[in-house]
Amino acid sequence: MHDFTSQIYEVLKEMCRYADGMSVDYNVLKKRILAKGFTEEELVDTIDNYLRMNVIMREDTMLTLIDH
């Protein structure tokens, strides 16, 4: 079983694939993540991890997948 970081990233990646510009609004993502039983803290940790790895980019509330 994957850890929460990998699971949350898969949700983010899937949402970005079907969005214009490979971007998703944080608040939309947060609703989806919370509905799946994760916490906002887990979401923030995941985003921070992938920002440090330069896999995603954040501009205001938009998250963009840059390494796909």
VMD Tcl script that draws the C-alpha trace (Angstrom):
set ca {
  {0.00 0.00 0.00}
  {1.21 3.48 -0.84}
  {1.80 6.12 1.78}
  {-0.51 9.14 1.90}
  {1.98 11.28 -0.04}
  {1.91 8.96 -3.03}
  {-1.86 8.55 -2.88}
  {-2.48 12.30 -2.71}
  {-0.02 12.93 -5.52}
  {-1.86 10.42 -7.72}
  {-5.12 12.35 -7.14}
  {-3.36 15.64 -7.98}
  {-1.79 14.14 -11.10}
  {-5.10 12.70 -12.27}
  {-6.91 16.01 -11.76}
  {-4.18 17.94 -13.61}
  {-4.29 15.56 -16.57}
  {-7.91 16.49 -17.23}
  {-7.52 20.22 -16.60}
  {-6.52 23.06 -18.88}
  {-2.84 23.84 -18.53}
  {-2.20 20.83 -16.29}
  {-3.33 22.98 -13.33}
  {-5.80 22.54 -10.51}
  {-7.05 24.99 -7.90}
  {-5.90 24.13 -4.37}
  {-9.41 24.48 -2.95}
  {-10.87 22.06 -5.51}
  {-8.07 19.60 -4.80}
  {-8.54 20.01 -1.05}
  {-12.23 19.10 -1.30}
  {-11.39 15.96 -3.25}
  {-8.60 14.97 -0.84}
  {-10.73 15.52 2.27}
  {-13.56 13.51 0.68}
  {-11.11 10.62 0.26}
  {-10.37 10.65 4.00}
  {-7.04 12.46 4.05}
  {-6.34 15.52 6.20}
  {-5.44 19.01 5.04}
  {-2.13 18.62 6.88}
  {-1.34 15.54 4.77}
  {-2.24 17.51 1.64}
  {0.02 20.42 2.64}
  {2.89 18.02 3.43}
  {2.46 16.34 0.05}
  {2.41 19.64 -1.82}
  {5.50 20.86 0.04}
  {7.36 17.62 -0.78}
  {6.57 17.81 -4.48}
  {7.35 21.54 -4.64}
  {10.81 20.79 -3.23}
  {11.31 18.10 -5.88}
  {10.26 20.56 -8.63}
  {7.47 18.27 -9.77}
  {4.72 20.83 -9.22}
  {4.61 24.61 -9.21}
  {2.35 26.81 -7.10}
  {1.09 30.23 -8.13}
  {-1.45 31.70 -5.73}
  {-4.00 28.89 -5.31}
  {-3.15 27.11 -8.56}
  {-1.00 23.99 -8.59}
  {0.56 23.02 -11.90}
  {2.13 19.68 -12.73}
  {5.48 20.42 -14.40}
  {7.07 16.97 -14.39}
  {4.73 14.65 -16.20}
}
mol new
graphics top color blue
foreach p $ca { graphics top sphere $p radius 0.5 }
foreach p [lrange $ca 0 end-1] q [lrange $ca 1 end] { graphics top cylinder $p $q radius 0.2 }
display resetview
